[in-house]
Amino acid sequence: MNLCGRFIFYRHSQADLSAMLKGDPYFHVHPYETLEEILPLLDEILGNRHA
């Protein structure tokens, strides 16, 4: 995963993100609803490895 840029995590059911942010390639936008959805992504971004 390319880690250049900034990450935006948001709960789609609780927030609406502007089209300007969604369309900007500088931002990596990741919608999620549950902790189970976001934890694997955070592990990947941080380079965490699980046995």
N, CA and C of each residue as an Amber inpcrd file, in Angstrom:
protein
   153
   0.8520000  -1.1830000   0.0000000   0.0000000   0.0000000   0.0000000
   0.8910000   1.2380000   0.0000000   0.5600000   2.1790000  -0.8360000
   1.2960000   3.4460000  -0.8970000   0.8780000   4.3170000   0.2850000
   1.8240000   4.6530000   1.1410000   1.5000000   5.4100000   2.3520000
   1.6690000   6.9130000   2.1830000   1.9490000   7.3600000   0.9720000
   2.0350000   8.8030000   0.7430000   0.6280000   9.3830000   0.8170000
   0.5260000  10.5660000   1.3400000  -0.7780000  11.2030000   1.4450000
  -1.3490000  11.0840000   2.8410000  -2.6020000  11.3660000   2.9580000
  -3.2820000  11.3600000   4.2530000  -4.4600000  10.4120000   4.2010000
  -4.7410000   9.8040000   5.3310000  -5.8390000   8.8520000   5.4350000
  -7.0220000   9.5000000   6.1200000  -8.2010000   9.1920000   5.6090000
  -9.4470000   9.6570000   6.2200000 -10.3000000   8.4220000   6.4730000
 -10.6720000   8.2260000   7.7180000 -11.5560000   7.1330000   8.1100000
 -12.8520000   7.7650000   8.5960000 -13.9640000   7.2610000   8.0990000
 -15.2330000   7.8240000   8.5580000 -16.3350000   6.7770000   8.4920000
 -17.2670000   6.9260000   9.3990000 -18.4390000   6.0500000   9.4200000
 -19.4810000   6.6440000   8.4810000 -19.7130000   5.8960000   7.4240000
 -20.6190000   6.3750000   6.3760000 -22.0200000   6.6510000   6.9170000
 -22.4410000   5.8670000   7.8950000 -23.7840000   6.0370000   8.4550000
 -23.8860000   7.2580000   9.3640000 -22.7450000   7.8120000   9.8080000
 -22.7700000   8.9320000  10.7420000 -22.2330000  10.2300000  10.1720000
 -21.6170000  10.1640000   8.9910000 -21.0150000  11.3740000   8.4370000
 -21.0700000  11.3300000   6.9170000 -21.0890000  12.4930000   6.3230000
 -21.0270000  12.6010000   4.8760000 -19.7620000  13.3740000   4.5360000
 -18.9300000  12.7780000   3.7370000 -17.6590000  13.3800000   3.3800000
 -17.8250000  14.1800000   2.0950000 -17.1770000  15.3110000   2.0110000
 -17.3330000  16.1700000   0.8430000 -16.7430000  15.5170000  -0.4020000
 -17.3190000  15.8300000  -1.5460000 -16.8220000  15.3150000  -2.8260000
 -15.4020000  15.7920000  -3.0810000 -15.0540000  16.9560000  -2.5590000
 -13.7010000  17.4910000  -2.7410000 -12.6720000  16.5540000  -2.0930000
 -12.9770000  16.0500000  -0.9110000 -12.0650000  15.1190000  -0.2520000
 -12.0980000  13.7480000  -0.9070000 -13.2900000  13.2810000  -1.2540000
 -13.4190000  11.9630000  -1.8670000 -12.6840000  11.8940000  -3.2040000
 -12.6690000  12.9820000  -3.9440000 -12.0630000  12.9850000  -5.2630000
 -10.6090000  13.3910000  -5.3010000 -10.0460000  13.7660000  -4.1720000
  -8.6590000  14.2220000  -4.1220000  -7.7340000  13.0160000  -3.9490000
  -6.8500000  12.7540000  -4.9200000  -5.9800000  11.5800000  -4.8220000
  -4.9720000  11.6450000  -3.6760000  -4.7840000  12.8140000  -3.0820000
  -3.8780000  12.9580000  -1.9400000  -4.4210000  12.2220000  -0.7220000
  -5.7390000  12.1350000  -0.6350000  -6.3840000  11.4980000   0.5090000
  -6.7620000  10.0600000   0.1770000  -6.5370000   9.1840000   1.1280000
  -6.9650000   7.7920000   1.0320000  -8.2030000   7.6790000   1.9230000
  -9.3700000   7.6310000   1.3070000 -10.6360000   7.6500000   2.0320000
 -11.1030000   6.2210000   2.2790000 -11.3920000   5.9240000   3.5430000
 -11.8130000   4.5800000   3.9270000 -13.0730000   4.6600000   4.7870000
 -14.2340000   4.4010000   4.1930000 -15.4490000   4.3420000   5.0070000
 -15.4990000   3.0170000   5.7650000 -16.0960000   3.0330000   6.9220000
 -16.2540000   1.8210000   7.7230000 -17.4780000   1.9720000   8.6000000
 -17.9690000   0.8710000   9.0840000 -19.1030000   0.8950000  10.0010000
 -18.7650000   0.2600000  11.3460000 -17.8980000  -0.7400000  11.3350000
 -17.6020000  -1.4510000  12.5790000 -16.1030000  -1.4870000  12.8270000
 -15.7520000  -1.7550000  14.0510000 -14.3520000  -1.8940000  14.4350000
 -13.7050000  -3.0540000  13.6760000 -14.4640000  -4.1170000  13.4600000
 -13.9400000  -5.2810000  12.7440000 -13.5610000  -4.9320000  11.3040000
 -14.2160000  -3.9550000  10.7130000 -13.8950000  -3.5310000   9.3450000
 -12.6310000  -2.6860000   9.2890000 -12.4070000  -1.8840000  10.2870000
 -11.2940000  -0.9320000  10.2240000  -9.9720000  -1.4900000  10.7720000
 -10.0280000  -2.4200000  11.7170000  -8.7860000  -2.9290000  12.3200000
  -7.8340000  -3.5750000  11.3060000  -8.3020000  -4.4240000  10.3980000
  -7.3680000  -4.9990000   9.4190000  -6.7290000  -3.9360000   8.5230000
  -7.4780000  -2.9180000   8.1820000  -6.9350000  -1.8380000   7.3600000
  -5.8590000  -1.0680000   8.1220000  -6.1120000  -0.7810000   9.3880000
  -5.1120000  -0.0920000  10.2050000  -3.8570000  -0.9420000  10.3630000
  -4.0410000  -2.2390000  10.5420000  -2.8850000  -3.1320000  10.6260000
  -2.0570000  -3.0680000   9.3400000  -2.7270000  -3.0710000   8.1940000
  -2.0260000  -3.0040000   6.9150000  -1.2780000  -1.6920000   6.7760000
  -1.9080000  -0.6010000   7.1270000  -1.2770000   0.7200000   7.0140000
  -0.0610000   0.8170000   7.9260000  -0.1830000   0.2990000   9.1360000
   0.8920000   0.3830000  10.1110000   1.9410000  -0.7000000   9.9260000
   1.6670000  -1.6520000   9.0490000   2.6380000  -2.7100000   8.8020000
   2.6580000  -3.7800000   9.8650000   1.5680000  -3.8930000  10.6200000
   1.5000000  -4.9200000  11.6620000   1.2950000  -6.2900000  11.0300000
   1.9800000  -7.2580000  11.5560000   1.8630000  -8.6330000  11.0780000
   1.3770000  -9.5020000  12.2290000   0.4240000 -10.3480000  11.9370000
  -0.1080000 -11.2540000  12.9530000   0.2090000 -12.6800000  12.5610000
   0.5720000 -13.4670000  13.5490000   0.8990000 -14.8750000  13.2920000
  -0.3610000 -15.6870000  13.1370000
